[in-house]
Amino acid sequence: MTVDRNAILVGISGVSSSGKTTLARLLRDIFPNVFILHEDDFYKDDAEIPVKDGVADWDCLEAIDVPAFEKALSYIKKHGGSPPDLSSKEDKNSVGEVDVDHRLVEDLKWKASKWMFQNVPPIAIIDGFLLYSEEMKTVRDSFDVKLFLRTDFKTAKGRREARSGYVTLQGFWEDPPLYVDNVVWPNYVKDHAYLFSNGDVEGEPAAEMVEALGIETLPRGAQSDMTKCLEWAYGVLEKALEDFKE
């Protein structure tokens, strides 16, 4: 397959704290000619974040400047690089200690080094919590590779509550008590139930739906294991690069 654009767009999506940014950074370390665009860099100003039941809702579509996000994706497709005027606040947010087999990382770096000499465009990895929602269809359809990191409520809650907070455009955000229970998880269910059998986001993906949309879902056995997650993502991305190679 020949690429008719100047970058290969790889989406990594899933609920908050599913490992999206960690995986994106690992893949950037492993593959040559990779850059990352974070959906979180397109949050609206702090004062514009919707407030529901007295609490700011950072995990809904209305919190994102979608036109600016779509404009950045169009720039990447046309120019093969990140918009020069984009300053990432997301890169200032730590993902904490990464529990991954570093021997595997080094092995994959060596294996992926062959792509330095292949005729493939740069890889743009876009990570975000809403990339595959129905309301983001235009964005969803723009990806050449779609990775979906599913996880369960208990894991997502534990990981998010272990974080100290998040750098925002105007300051710093710390989750209030039960934020995952009342905001993060309900939003995730609402926007992603259609991808799962019987709408159960902790169950199995709806095979016909994810296949039709070209979404690769993380195997259940890799949900809480970043080493297995990385192996899976590497395999998917390498296969895609083989398909794109002229």
FIKOLZA-1660 file (N, C-alpha, C; in steps of 0.1 Angstrom, whole numbers, plus 5000, padded with zeros to 4 digits):
% residues 246
   i   px   py   pz ch aa at
   1 5008 4988 5000  A  M  N
   1 5000 5000 5000  A  M CA
   1 5009 5012 5000  A  M  C
   2 5006 5022 4991  A  T  N
   2 5014 5034 4991  A  T CA
   2 5006 5045 4998  A  T  C
   3 5014 5052 5007  A  V  N
   3 5008 5063 5015  A  V CA
   3 5006 5075 5006  A  V  C
   4 4994 5081 5006  A  D  N
   4 4992 5093 4998  A  D CA
   4 4992 5106 5007  A  D  C
   5 5000 5105 5018  A  R  N
   5 5001 5117 5027  A  R CA
   5 5016 5117 5032  A  R  C
   6 5019 5127 5040  A  N  N
   6 5032 5130 5044  A  N CA
   6 5035 5124 5058  A  N  C
   7 5026 5118 5064  A  A  N
   7 5028 5112 5077  A  A CA
   7 5018 5100 5079  A  A  C
   8 5022 5090 5087  A  I  N
   8 5013 5079 5091  A  I CA
   8 5008 5083 5104  A  I  C
   9 4994 5084 5105  A  L  N
   9 4988 5088 5117  A  L CA
   9 4984 5076 5125  A  L  C
  10 4989 5075 5138  A  V  N
  10 4986 5064 5147  A  V CA
  10 4978 5069 5159  A  V  C
  11 4966 5065 5160  A  G  N
  11 4958 5069 5172  A  G CA
  11 4960 5059 5184  A  G  C
  12 4962 5064 5196  A  I  N
  12 4962 5056 5208  A  I CA
  12 4951 5062 5217  A  I  C
  13 4941 5054 5219  A  S  N
  13 4930 5059 5227  A  S CA
  13 4926 5049 5238  A  S  C
  14 4918 5054 5248  A  G  N
  14 4914 5046 5259  A  G CA
  14 4910 5056 5270  A  G  C
  15 4904 5050 5281  A  V  N
  15 4901 5058 5292  A  V CA
  15 4913 5065 5299  A  V  C
  16 4911 5075 5306  A  S  N
  16 4922 5082 5313  A  S CA
  16 4929 5071 5322  A  S  C
  17 4942 5072 5322  A  S  N
  17 4951 5063 5329  A  S CA
  17 4951 5049 5324  A  S  C
  18 4948 5047 5312  A  S  N
  18 4949 5033 5306  A  S CA
  18 4963 5030 5300  A  S  C
  19 4972 5040 5300  A  G  N
  19 4985 5038 5296  A  G CA
  19 4989 5045 5282  A  G  C
  20 4980 5053 5277  A  K  N
  20 4981 5059 5264  A  K CA
  20 4994 5067 5262  A  K  C
  21 4997 5076 5271  A  T  N
  21 5009 5085 5270  A  T CA
  21 5021 5077 5272  A  T  C
  22 5021 5067 5282  A  T  N
  22 5032 5059 5284  A  T CA
  22 5036 5051 5272  A  T  C
  23 5026 5045 5266  A  L  N
  23 5028 5037 5254  A  L CA
  23 5033 5046 5242  A  L  C
  24 5027 5057 5241  A  A  N
  24 5032 5067 5230  A  A CA
  24 5046 5070 5231  A  A  C
  25 5051 5073 5244  A  R  N
  25 5064 5077 5246  A  R CA
  25 5074 5065 5244  A  R  C
  26 5070 5053 5247  A  L  N
  26 5078 5041 5245  A  L CA
  26 5080 5039 5230  A  L  C
  27 5069 5040 5223  A  L  N
  27 5070 5038 5208  A  L CA
  27 5078 5049 5202  A  L  C
  28 5078 5061 5207  A  R  N
  28 5086 5072 5202  A  R CA
  28 5101 5068 5204  A  R  C
  29 5104 5062 5216  A  D  N
  29 5118 5059 5219  A  D CA
  29 5123 5047 5210  A  D  C
  30 5113 5039 5205  A  I  N
  30 5117 5027 5198  A  I CA
  30 5118 5029 5183  A  I  C
  31 5108 5035 5177  A  F  N
  31 5108 5037 5163  A  F CA
  31 5115 5050 5159  A  F  C
  32 5122 5050 5147  A  P  N
  32 5128 5062 5143  A  P CA
  32 5117 5071 5136  A  P  C
  33 5120 5084 5136  A  N  N
  33 5112 5094 5129  A  N CA
  33 5097 5094 5134  A  N  C
  34 5096 5095 5148  A  V  N
  34 5083 5095 5154  A  V CA
  34 5081 5108 5162  A  V  C
  35 5069 5114 5161  A  F  N
  35 5066 5125 5170  A  F CA
  35 5052 5123 5176  A  F  C
  36 5049 5130 5187  A  I  N
  36 5036 5127 5194  A  I CA
  36 5028 5140 5194  A  I  C
  37 5015 5139 5192  A  L  N
  37 5005 5150 5194  A  L CA
  37 4995 5145 5204  A  L  C
  38 4993 5153 5215  A  H  N
  38 4984 5149 5226  A  H CA
  38 4971 5157 5224  A  H  C
  39 4960 5149 5225  A  E  N
  39 4947 5155 5225  A  E CA
  39 4946 5165 5237  A  E  C
  40 4952 5161 5248  A  D  N
  40 4951 5170 5260  A  D CA
  40 4957 5184 5258  A  D  C
  41 4965 5185 5247  A  D  N
  41 4970 5199 5244  A  D CA
  41 4960 5208 5238  A  D  C
  42 4948 5202 5236  A  F  N
  42 4937 5210 5229  A  F CA
  42 4926 5212 5239  A  F  C
  43 4928 5211 5252  A  Y  N
  43 4918 5215 5261  A  Y CA
  43 4916 5230 5260  A  Y  C
  44 4903 5234 5262  A  K  N
  44 4900 5248 5262  A  K CA
  44 4906 5255 5275  A  K  C
  45 4905 5268 5275  A  D  N
  45 4910 5276 5287  A  D CA
  45 4903 5270 5299  A  D  C
  46 4910 5271 5311  A  D  N
  46 4904 5266 5323  A  D CA
  46 4890 5271 5326  A  D  C
  47 4888 5284 5323  A  A  N
  47 4875 5290 5326  A  A CA
  47 4864 5285 5316  A  A  C
  48 4867 5278 5305  A  E  N
  48 4858 5273 5296  A  E CA
  48 4854 5259 5298  A  E  C
  49 4861 5252 5307  A  I  N
  49 4858 5238 5310  A  I CA
  49 4844 5237 5316  A  I  C
  50 4836 5228 5310  A  P  N
  50 4822 5227 5315  A  P CA
  50 4822 5223 5330  A  P  C
  51 4812 5229 5337  A  V  N
  51 4810 5225 5351  A  V CA
  51 4797 5218 5353  A  V  C
  52 4797 5206 5358  A  K  N
  52 4785 5198 5360  A  K CA
  52 4784 5194 5374  A  K  C
  53 4773 5197 5380  A  D  N
  53 4771 5194 5394  A  D CA
  53 4781 5201 5403  A  D  C
  54 4786 5212 5399  A  G  N
  54 4796 5220 5407  A  G CA
  54 4810 5215 5405  A  G  C
  55 4813 5206 5396  A  V  N
  55 4826 5201 5394  A  V CA
  55 4830 5202 5379  A  V  C
  56 4842 5207 5377  A  A  N
  56 4847 5208 5363  A  A CA
  56 4849 5195 5357  A  A  C
  57 4844 5194 5344  A  D  N
  57 4844 5181 5337  A  D CA
  57 4854 5182 5326  A  D  C
  58 4866 5176 5329  A  W  N
  58 4877 5176 5319  A  W CA
  58 4877 5164 5310  A  W  C
  59 4867 5156 5312  A  D  N
  59 4867 5143 5304  A  D CA
  59 4855 5142 5295  A  D  C
  60 4850 5153 5290  A  C  N
  60 4839 5154 5280  A  C CA
  60 4844 5161 5268  A  C  C
  61 4837 5158 5257  A  L  N
  61 4840 5164 5244  A  L CA
  61 4840 5180 5245  A  L  C
  62 4831 5185 5253  A  E  N
  62 4830 5200 5253  A  E CA
  62 4842 5207 5259  A  E  C
  63 4850 5199 5266  A  A  N
  63 4863 5205 5272  A  A CA
  63 4874 5206 5261  A  A  C
  64 4872 5200 5250  A  I  N
  64 4883 5200 5239  A  I CA
  64 4879 5210 5228  A  I  C
  65 4889 5217 5224  A  D  N
  65 4888 5226 5212  A  D CA
  65 4890 5218 5200  A  D  C
  66 4879 5211 5196  A  V  N
  66 4879 5202 5185  A  V CA
  66 4884 5208 5171  A  V  C
  67 4879 5220 5168  A  P  N
  67 4884 5226 5155  A  P CA
  67 4899 5228 5155  A  P  C
  68 4905 5232 5166  A  A  N
  68 4919 5234 5167  A  A CA
  68 4926 5220 5166  A  A  C
  69 4921 5210 5172  A  F  N
  69 4926 5197 5171  A  F CA
  69 4926 5192 5156  A  F  C
  70 4915 5193 5150  A  E  N
  70 4913 5189 5136  A  E CA
  70 4923 5197 5127  A  E  C
  71 4925 5209 5130  A  K  N
  71 4934 5218 5122  A  K CA
  71 4948 5212 5123  A  K  C
  72 4952 5208 5135  A  A  N
  72 4966 5203 5138  A  A CA
  72 4968 5190 5130  A  A  C
  73 4957 5181 5130  A  L  N
  73 4958 5169 5123  A  L CA
  73 4960 5171 5108  A  L  C
  74 4953 5181 5103  A  S  N
  74 4954 5184 5089  A  S CA
  74 4968 5189 5085  A  S  C
  75 4973 5197 5094  A  Y  N
  75 4987 5202 5092  A  Y CA
  75 4997 5191 5091  A  Y  C
  76 4995 5181 5101  A  I  N
  76 5004 5169 5101  A  I CA
  76 5003 5161 5088  A  I  C
  77 4991 5159 5083  A  K  N
  77 4989 5152 5071  A  K CA
  77 4996 5159 5059  A  K  C
  78 4995 5172 5059  A  K  N
  78 5001 5180 5048  A  K CA
  78 5016 5182 5049  A  K  C
  79 5021 5184 5061  A  H  N
  79 5035 5188 5062  A  H CA
  79 5044 5177 5068  A  H  C
  80 5038 5166 5074  A  G  N
  80 5046 5156 5080  A  G CA
  80 5053 5159 5093  A  G  C
  81 5048 5169 5100  A  G  N
  81 5054 5173 5112  A  G CA
  81 5044 5180 5121  A  G  C
  82 5047 5182 5134  A  S  N
  82 5038 5189 5143  A  S CA
  82 5037 5204 5140  A  S  C
  83 5026 5210 5142  A  P  N
  83 5025 5225 5139  A  P CA
  83 5036 5232 5147  A  P  C
  84 5043 5241 5141  A  P  N
  84 5054 5248 5147  A  P CA
  84 5050 5257 5159  A  P  C
  85 5037 5261 5159  A  D  N
  85 5033 5270 5170  A  D CA
  85 5027 5263 5182  A  D  C
  86 5027 5250 5181  A  L  N
  86 5021 5242 5192  A  L CA
  86 5032 5239 5203  A  L  C
  87 5029 5244 5215  A  S  N
  87 5037 5241 5227  A  S CA
  87 5030 5231 5236  A  S  C
  88 5036 5220 5238  A  S  N
  88 5029 5209 5246  A  S CA
  88 5030 5211 5261  A  S  C
  89 5018 5213 5267  A  K  N
  89 5018 5213 5281  A  K CA
  89 5017 5198 5287  A  K  C
  90 5012 5189 5278  A  E  N
  90 5011 5175 5282  A  E CA
  90 5025 5169 5285  A  E  C
  91 5035 5174 5278  A  D  N
  91 5048 5168 5280  A  D CA
  91 5054 5172 5294  A  D  C
  92 5047 5182 5300  A  K  N
  92 5051 5186 5314  A  K CA
  92 5045 5177 5325  A  K  C
  93 5035 5169 5321  A  N  N
  93 5028 5160 5330  A  N CA
  93 5036 5146 5330  A  N  C
  94 5040 5143 5342  A  S  N
  94 5047 5130 5344  A  S CA
  94 5037 5118 5343  A  S  C
  95 5042 5107 5337  A  V  N
  95 5034 5095 5337  A  V CA
  95 5038 5086 5349  A  V  C
  96 5048 5090 5357  A  G  N
  96 5053 5082 5368  A  G CA
  96 5063 5072 5363  A  G  C
  97 5066 5063 5372  A  E  N
  97 5076 5052 5369  A  E CA
  97 5069 5042 5360  A  E  C
  98 5076 5039 5349  A  V  N
  98 5071 5029 5339  A  V CA
  98 5076 5015 5342  A  V  C
  99 5066 5007 5345  A  D  N
  99 5069 4993 5348  A  D CA
  99 5069 4985 5335  A  D  C
 100 5081 4984 5328  A  V  N
 100 5082 4977 5316  A  V CA
 100 5096 4970 5315  A  V  C
 101 5096 4959 5308  A  D  N
 101 5109 4952 5307  A  D CA
 101 5118 4960 5297  A  D  C
 102 5128 4966 5303  A  H  N
 102 5137 4975 5295  A  H CA
 102 5146 4967 5285  A  H  C
 103 5148 4954 5288  A  R  N
 103 5155 4946 5278  A  R CA
 103 5147 4945 5266  A  R  C
 104 5133 4943 5267  A  L  N
 104 5125 4943 5256  A  L CA
 104 5125 4956 5248  A  L  C
 105 5125 4967 5255  A  V  N
 105 5126 4980 5248  A  V CA
 105 5139 4981 5240  A  V  C
 106 5150 4977 5245  A  E  N
 106 5162 4977 5238  A  E CA
 106 5162 4968 5226  A  E  C
 107 5156 4956 5228  A  D  N
 107 5155 4946 5217  A  D CA
 107 5146 4952 5205  A  D  C
 108 5135 4959 5209  A  L  N
 108 5126 4964 5199  A  L CA
 108 5133 4976 5192  A  L  C
 109 5141 4984 5199  A  K  N
 109 5148 4995 5193  A  K CA
 109 5157 4990 5182  A  K  C
 110 5164 4979 5185  A  W  N
 110 5173 4973 5175  A  W CA
 110 5165 4968 5163  A  W  C
 111 5154 4961 5166  A  K  N
 111 5146 4956 5156  A  K CA
 111 5140 4967 5147  A  K  C
 112 5135 4978 5153  A  A  N
 112 5129 4988 5146  A  A CA
 112 5139 4997 5138  A  A  C
 113 5151 4996 5141  A  S  N
 113 5161 5005 5135  A  S CA
 113 5161 5003 5120  A  S  C
 114 5156 4992 5115  A  K  N
 114 5156 4989 5100  A  K CA
 114 5147 5000 5093  A  K  C
 115 5138 5006 5101  A  W  N
 115 5129 5015 5094  A  W CA
 115 5135 5028 5091  A  W  C
 116 5147 5030 5096  A  M  N
 116 5155 5043 5093  A  M CA
 116 5158 5043 5078  A  M  C
 117 5159 5031 5072  A  F  N
 117 5163 5030 5058  A  F CA
 117 5152 5026 5048  A  F  C
 118 5140 5026 5053  A  Q  N
 118 5128 5023 5045  A  Q CA
 118 5121 5035 5040  A  Q  C
 119 5114 5034 5029  A  N  N
 119 5107 5045 5023  A  N CA
 119 5093 5046 5029  A  N  C
 120 5092 5050 5041  A  V  N
 120 5079 5053 5048  A  V CA
 120 5079 5067 5054  A  V  C
 121 5068 5073 5055  A  P  N
 121 5067 5087 5060  A  P CA
 121 5070 5087 5075  A  P  C
 122 5071 5099 5081  A  P  N
 122 5072 5100 5096  A  P CA
 122 5059 5094 5102  A  P  C
 123 5061 5089 5115  A  I  N
 123 5050 5084 5122  A  I CA
 123 5045 5095 5132  A  I  C
 124 5033 5098 5131  A  A  N
 124 5027 5108 5141  A  A CA
 124 5018 5100 5150  A  A  C
 125 5021 5099 5163  A  I  N
 125 5013 5092 5173  A  I CA
 125 5004 5102 5180  A  I  C
 126 4991 5100 5179  A  I  N
 126 4982 5109 5186  A  I CA
 126 4975 5102 5197  A  I  C
 127 4977 5107 5209  A  D  N
 127 4971 5100 5221  A  D CA
 127 4960 5109 5226  A  D  C
 128 4949 5102 5230  A  G  N
 128 4938 5110 5236  A  G CA
 128 4926 5101 5240  A  G  C
 129 4918 5106 5249  A  F  N
 129 4908 5098 5256  A  F CA
 129 4895 5097 5248  A  F  C
 130 4894 5105 5237  A  L  N
 130 4881 5106 5229  A  L CA
 130 4883 5103 5214  A  L  C
 131 4894 5098 5210  A  L  N
 131 4897 5097 5196  A  L CA
 131 4887 5088 5188  A  L  C
 132 4881 5079 5195  A  Y  N
 132 4872 5070 5187  A  Y CA
 132 4857 5071 5191  A  Y  C
 133 4853 5081 5198  A  S  N
 133 4839 5083 5201  A  S CA
 133 4832 5087 5188  A  S  C
 134 4819 5084 5188  A  E  N
 134 4811 5086 5176  A  E CA
 134 4810 5101 5173  A  E  C
 135 4811 5110 5183  A  E  N
 135 4811 5124 5181  A  E CA
 135 4824 5129 5175  A  E  C
 136 4834 5121 5175  A  M  N
 136 4847 5125 5169  A  M CA
 136 4850 5117 5156  A  M  C
 137 4839 5114 5149  A  K  N
 137 4840 5105 5137  A  K CA
 137 4851 5110 5127  A  K  C
 138 4850 5123 5125  A  T  N
 138 4860 5129 5115  A  T CA
 138 4874 5127 5119  A  T  C
 139 4877 5129 5132  A  V  N
 139 4890 5126 5137  A  V CA
 139 4893 5111 5137  A  V  C
 140 4884 5103 5141  A  R  N
 140 4886 5088 5141  A  R CA
 140 4889 5083 5127  A  R  C
 141 4883 5088 5117  A  D  N
 141 4885 5083 5103  A  D CA
 141 4898 5088 5097  A  D  C
 142 4905 5097 5104  A  S  N
 142 4917 5102 5098  A  S CA
 142 4930 5094 5102  A  S  C
 143 4928 5084 5111  A  F  N
 143 4939 5076 5115  A  F CA
 143 4942 5064 5105  A  F  C
 144 4955 5062 5103  A  D  N
 144 4959 5050 5095  A  D CA
 144 4959 5037 5104  A  D  C
 145 4963 5039 5117  A  V  N
 145 4964 5028 5126  A  V CA
 145 4956 5033 5139  A  V  C
 146 4948 5024 5144  A  K  N
 146 4939 5028 5156  A  K CA
 146 4942 5017 5167  A  K  C
 147 4949 5021 5177  A  L  N
 147 4951 5013 5189  A  L CA
 147 4942 5017 5200  A  L  C
 148 4935 5007 5206  A  F  N
 148 4926 5010 5217  A  F CA
 148 4930 5003 5230  A  F  C
 149 4933 5010 5240  A  L  N
 149 4938 5004 5253  A  L CA
 149 4926 5003 5262  A  L  C
 150 4920 4991 5263  A  R  N
 150 4909 4990 5273  A  R CA
 150 4914 4986 5286  A  R  C
 151 4907 4990 5296  A  T  N
 151 4911 4986 5310  A  T CA
 151 4898 4986 5319  A  T  C
 152 4899 4982 5331  A  D  N
 152 4887 4981 5339  A  D CA
 152 4887 4993 5349  A  D  C
 153 4875 4994 5355  A  F  N
 153 4873 5006 5364  A  F CA
 153 4883 5006 5375  A  F  C
 154 4885 4995 5382  A  K  N
 154 4894 4994 5393  A  K CA
 154 4908 4999 5390  A  K  C
 155 4913 4994 5379  A  T  N
 155 4927 4998 5374  A  T CA
 155 4928 5013 5371  A  T  C
 156 4918 5017 5363  A  A  N
 156 4918 5032 5359  A  A CA
 156 4917 5041 5371  A  A  C
 157 4909 5037 5381  A  K  N
 157 4907 5045 5393  A  K CA
 157 4920 5045 5401  A  K  C
 158 4926 5034 5403  A  G  N
 158 4938 5033 5411  A  G CA
 158 4949 5041 5405  A  G  C
 159 4951 5040 5392  A  R  N
 159 4962 5047 5385  A  R CA
 159 4960 5062 5385  A  R  C
 160 4947 5067 5383  A  R  N
 160 4945 5081 5382  A  R CA
 160 4946 5087 5396  A  R  C
 161 4941 5080 5406  A  E  N
 161 4942 5086 5420  A  E CA
 161 4956 5086 5425  A  E  C
 162 4965 5079 5419  A  A  N
 162 4979 5078 5423  A  A CA
 162 4987 5091 5418  A  A  C
 163 4981 5098 5408  A  R  N
 163 4987 5109 5402  A  R CA
 163 4986 5121 5411  A  R  C
 164 4996 5130 5410  A  S  N
 164 4995 5142 5418  A  S CA
 164 4986 5153 5413  A  S  C
 165 4984 5153 5399  A  G  N
 165 4976 5163 5393  A  G CA
 165 4981 5166 5379  A  G  C
 166 4976 5176 5373  A  Y  N
 166 4978 5179 5359  A  Y CA
 166 4981 5194 5356  A  Y  C
 167 4991 5196 5348  A  V  N
 167 4993 5210 5343  A  V CA
 167 4982 5214 5333  A  V  C
 168 4976 5226 5335  A  T  N
 168 4966 5231 5326  A  T CA
 168 4971 5243 5319  A  T  C
 169 4963 5249 5311  A  L  N
 169 4967 5261 5303  A  L CA
 169 4970 5273 5313  A  L  C
 170 4961 5274 5323  A  Q  N
 170 4963 5285 5333  A  Q CA
 170 4967 5281 5347  A  Q  C
 171 4970 5268 5349  A  G  N
 171 4973 5265 5363  A  G CA
 171 4976 5250 5365  A  G  C
 172 4969 5244 5375  A  F  N
 172 4972 5230 5378  A  F CA
 172 4959 5225 5384  A  F  C
 173 4956 5212 5379  A  W  N
 173 4943 5206 5383  A  W CA
 173 4946 5194 5392  A  W  C
 174 4939 5193 5403  A  E  N
 174 4939 5180 5411  A  E CA
 174 4925 5175 5412  A  E  C
 175 4923 5162 5410  A  D  N
 175 4910 5156 5411  A  D CA
 175 4904 5157 5425  A  D  C
 176 4891 5162 5425  A  P  N
 176 4884 5161 5438  A  P CA
 176 4881 5146 5442  A  P  C
 177 4877 5143 5454  A  P  N
 177 4873 5130 5457  A  P CA
 177 4862 5124 5448  A  P  C
 178 4863 5111 5445  A  L  N
 178 4854 5104 5437  A  L CA
 178 4853 5109 5422  A  L  C
 179 4863 5116 5418  A  Y  N
 179 4862 5122 5404  A  Y CA
 179 4861 5111 5393  A  Y  C
 180 4869 5100 5395  A  V  N
 180 4868 5089 5386  A  V CA
 180 4854 5083 5386  A  V  C
 181 4849 5081 5398  A  D  N
 181 4836 5074 5399  A  D CA
 181 4825 5083 5393  A  D  C
 182 4825 5096 5395  A  N  N
 182 4814 5104 5391  A  N CA
 182 4816 5111 5378  A  N  C
 183 4828 5112 5373  A  V  N
 183 4831 5120 5360  A  V CA
 183 4838 5112 5350  A  V  C
 184 4850 5107 5353  A  V  N
 184 4858 5100 5343  A  V CA
 184 4852 5088 5337  A  V  C
 185 4848 5079 5346  A  W  N
 185 4843 5066 5342  A  W CA
 185 4829 5067 5335  A  W  C
 186 4820 5074 5340  A  P  N
 186 4807 5076 5333  A  P CA
 186 4808 5082 5319  A  P  C
 187 4817 5091 5317  A  N  N
 187 4820 5097 5304  A  N CA
 187 4826 5087 5295  A  N  C
 188 4835 5079 5300  A  Y  N
 188 4841 5068 5292  A  Y CA
 188 4831 5058 5287  A  Y  C
 189 4822 5054 5296  A  V  N
 189 4811 5044 5293  A  V CA
 189 4802 5050 5282  A  V  C
 190 4798 5063 5284  A  K  N
 190 4789 5069 5274  A  K CA
 190 4795 5070 5260  A  K  C
 191 4808 5073 5259  A  D  N
 191 4814 5075 5246  A  D CA
 191 4819 5062 5240  A  D  C
 192 4820 5051 5247  A  H  N
 192 4827 5039 5242  A  H CA
 192 4819 5026 5243  A  H  C
 193 4807 5027 5249  A  A  N
 193 4799 5015 5250  A  A CA
 193 4796 5009 5237  A  A  C
 194 4795 5017 5226  A  Y  N
 194 4791 5011 5213  A  Y CA
 194 4802 5002 5208  A  Y  C
 195 4814 5003 5213  A  L  N
 195 4825 4994 5209  A  L CA
 195 4825 4981 5215  A  L  C
 196 4816 4978 5225  A  F  N
 196 4817 4966 5233  A  F CA
 196 4804 4958 5232  A  F  C
 197 4805 4945 5233  A  S  N
 197 4793 4937 5233  A  S CA
 197 4784 4940 5245  A  S  C
 198 4771 4943 5242  A  N  N
 198 4761 4946 5252  A  N CA
 198 4765 4959 5259  A  N  C
 199 4774 4967 5253  A  G  N
 199 4777 4980 5260  A  G CA
 199 4785 4979 5272  A  G  C
 200 4791 4967 5275  A  D  N
 200 4799 4964 5287  A  D CA
 200 4813 4968 5284  A  D  C
 201 4818 4979 5289  A  V  N
 201 4832 4984 5286  A  V CA
 201 4842 4976 5293  A  V  C
 202 4838 4967 5303  A  E  N
 202 4848 4958 5309  A  E CA
 202 4847 4944 5303  A  E  C
 203 4839 4943 5293  A  G  N
 203 4837 4930 5286  A  G CA
 203 4845 4929 5274  A  G  C
 204 4840 4921 5264  A  E  N
 204 4847 4919 5251  A  E CA
 204 4843 4930 5241  A  E  C
 205 4852 4933 5232  A  P  N
 205 4848 4943 5222  A  P CA
 205 4838 4937 5212  A  P  C
 206 4830 4945 5206  A  A  N
 206 4820 4941 5196  A  A CA
 206 4828 4939 5183  A  A  C
 207 4830 4926 5180  A  A  N
 207 4840 4922 5170  A  A CA
 207 4837 4929 5156  A  A  C
 208 4824 4928 5152  A  E  N
 208 4820 4934 5139  A  E CA
 208 4823 4949 5139  A  E  C
 209 4820 4956 5150  A  M  N
 209 4821 4970 5150  A  M CA
 209 4836 4974 5150  A  M  C
 210 4844 4969 5158  A  V  N
 210 4858 4973 5158  A  V CA
 210 4865 4969 5145  A  V  C
 211 4861 4958 5139  A  E  N
 211 4867 4954 5126  A  E CA
 211 4863 4964 5115  A  E  C
 212 4850 4968 5115  A  A  N
 212 4845 4977 5105  A  A CA
 212 4852 4991 5106  A  A  C
 213 4856 4995 5119  A  L  N
 213 4862 5007 5121  A  L CA
 213 4878 5006 5120  A  L  C
 214 4883 4994 5119  A  G  N
 214 4897 4992 5118  A  G CA
 214 4904 4995 5131  A  G  C
 215 4897 4992 5142  A  I  N
 215 4903 4995 5156  A  I CA
 215 4909 4982 5161  A  I  C
 216 4922 4983 5165  A  E  N
 216 4929 4972 5171  A  E CA
 216 4928 4973 5187  A  E  C
 217 4921 4963 5193  A  T  N
 217 4919 4964 5208  A  T CA
 217 4929 4956 5215  A  T  C
 218 4934 4962 5226  A  L  N
 218 4944 4955 5234  A  L CA
 218 4939 4942 5240  A  L  C
 219 4946 4931 5238  A  P  N
 219 4942 4918 5244  A  P CA
 219 4940 4919 5259  A  P  C
 220 4930 4912 5264  A  R  N
 220 4927 4912 5278  A  R CA
 220 4939 4909 5287  A  R  C
 221 4947 4899 5283  A  G  N
 221 4959 4895 5290  A  G CA
 221 4970 4906 5291  A  G  C
 222 4969 4917 5283  A  A  N
 222 4979 4927 5284  A  A CA
 222 4974 4940 5290  A  A  C
 223 4962 4940 5296  A  Q  N
 223 4956 4952 5301  A  Q CA
 223 4964 4958 5313  A  Q  C
 224 4969 4950 5321  A  S  N
 224 4977 4956 5333  A  S CA
 224 4992 4953 5332  A  S  C
 225 4996 4950 5320  A  D  N
 225 5011 4947 5318  A  D CA
 225 5016 4955 5306  A  D  C
 226 5024 4965 5309  A  M  N
 226 5029 4974 5299  A  M CA
 226 5039 4967 5290  A  M  C
 227 5046 4957 5295  A  T  N
 227 5055 4950 5286  A  T CA
 227 5047 4943 5275  A  T  C
 228 5036 4936 5279  A  K  N
 228 5028 4929 5269  A  K CA
 228 5021 4939 5260  A  K  C
 229 5017 4950 5266  A  C  N
 229 5010 4960 5258  A  C CA
 229 5019 4966 5247  A  C  C
 230 5032 4968 5251  A  L  N
 230 5042 4973 5242  A  L CA
 230 5045 4963 5231  A  L  C
 231 5046 4950 5234  A  E  N
 231 5048 4940 5224  A  E CA
 231 5037 4940 5214  A  E  C
 232 5024 4940 5219  A  W  N
 232 5013 4940 5211  A  W CA
 232 5013 4952 5201  A  W  C
 233 5015 4964 5207  A  A  N
 233 5014 4977 5199  A  A CA
 233 5026 4977 5188  A  A  C
 234 5037 4972 5192  A  Y  N
 234 5048 4971 5183  A  Y CA
 234 5045 4962 5171  A  Y  C
 235 5039 4951 5174  A  G  N
 235 5035 4942 5163  A  G CA
 235 5025 4948 5154  A  G  C
 236 5015 4955 5159  A  V  N
 236 5005 4961 5151  A  V CA
 236 5011 4972 5142  A  V  C
 237 5020 4980 5148  A  L  N
 237 5026 4991 5141  A  L CA
 237 5035 4986 5130  A  L  C
 238 5043 4976 5133  A  E  N
 238 5053 4971 5123  A  E CA
 238 5045 4965 5111  A  E  C
 239 5034 4958 5114  A  K  N
 239 5026 4953 5103  A  K CA
 239 5021 4964 5094  A  K  C
 240 5017 4975 5101  A  A  N
 240 5011 4986 5093  A  A CA
 240 5023 4992 5084  A  A  C
 241 5034 4993 5090  A  L  N
 241 5046 4999 5082  A  L CA
 241 5049 4990 5071  A  L  C
 242 5049 4977 5072  A  E  N
 242 5051 4968 5061  A  E CA
 242 5041 4971 5050  A  E  C
 243 5028 4973 5054  A  D  N
 243 5018 4975 5044  A  D CA
 243 5020 4989 5037  A  D  C
 244 5026 4999 5044  A  F  N
 244 5028 5012 5038  A  F CA
 244 5040 5013 5030  A  F  C
 245 5049 5004 5032  A  K  N
 245 5062 5004 5025  A  K CA
 245 5060 5002 5010  A  K  C
 246 5066 5010 5002  A  E  N
 246 5065 5009 4988  A  E CA
 246 5073 4997 4983  A  E  C
% end
